[in-house]
Amino acid sequence: MPNTATVREQRRRKTKAQLIDELETLEKRSVANEAPHGSGSPVYDSDDRLLLCNKTYQDIWGYSDSEAMLGVHWDDLDRLDIERSTVIGERGNRSRSNSPTAAG
């Protein structure tokens, strides 16, 4: 019987491989969708962490590669926008609900 550490590592590798596959699929969709109209479309997971964004999105909101990196939380980007006066209001004026998620 495999030990707990081995089982955990196997699960981690499987999960990582699944995430990579999902990200590659999302990236292909994003590139296909970006080409005709150049929209900046981020993709967040169910925990509001960034899974994918294109260069157009970064350019629109003024994010550097390190700011818009994989796994950054929506709230962190929203705080940046408020600090930079990119958005108006206490929590900004964009809606994450308008952004696609990995789940759908």
JOTA-V673570 format. One record per backbone hydrogen bond with DSSP energy under -0.5 kcal/mol. CO is the residue of the C=O (numbers start at 1). NH is the residue of the N-H. E is the energy in kcal/mol with one decimal. If there is no record, write none. Layout:
BEGIN
((CO/NH/E) (CO/NH/E))
END
This chain:
BEGIN
((3/7/-2.1) (4/8/-2.7) (5/9/-2.2) (6/10/-2.3) (7/11/-2.3) (8/12/-2.5) (9/13/-2.4) (10/14/-2.2) (11/15/-2.9) (12/16/-2.7) (13/17/-2.5) (14/18/-2.3) (15/19/-2.5) (16/20/-2.4) (17/21/-2.3) (18/22/-2.5) (19/23/-2.9) (20/24/-2.5) (21/25/-2.1) (22/26/-2.7) (23/27/-2.8) (24/28/-2.2) (25/29/-2.2) (26/30/-2.8) (27/31/-2.9) (28/32/-2.3) (29/33/-2.6) (30/34/-2.4) (31/35/-1.9) (32/36/-0.6) (33/37/-0.7) (34/38/-3.3) (39/41/-0.9) (40/42/-0.6) (42/100/-0.7) (43/51/-3.6) (43/52/-1.7) (44/102/-1.4) (45/48/-1.9) (48/74/-2.9) (49/45/-2.5) (50/71/-3.3) (52/43/-2.8) (54/58/-1.9) (55/59/-2.7) (56/60/-2.8) (57/61/-2.1) (58/62/-1.4) (58/63/-1.7) (64/68/-2.2) (66/69/-0.6) (69/72/-2.1) (72/50/-3.0) (73/76/-0.7) (73/77/-1.5) (74/78/-2.5) (75/79/-2.5) (76/80/-1.9) (77/81/-2.3) (78/82/-2.2) (79/83/-2.8) (80/84/-2.2) (81/86/-2.8) (81/87/-1.0) (82/85/-1.1) (94/96/-0.5) (95/98/-1.5) (96/99/-2.1) (100/44/-1.9) (101/104/-1.0))
END
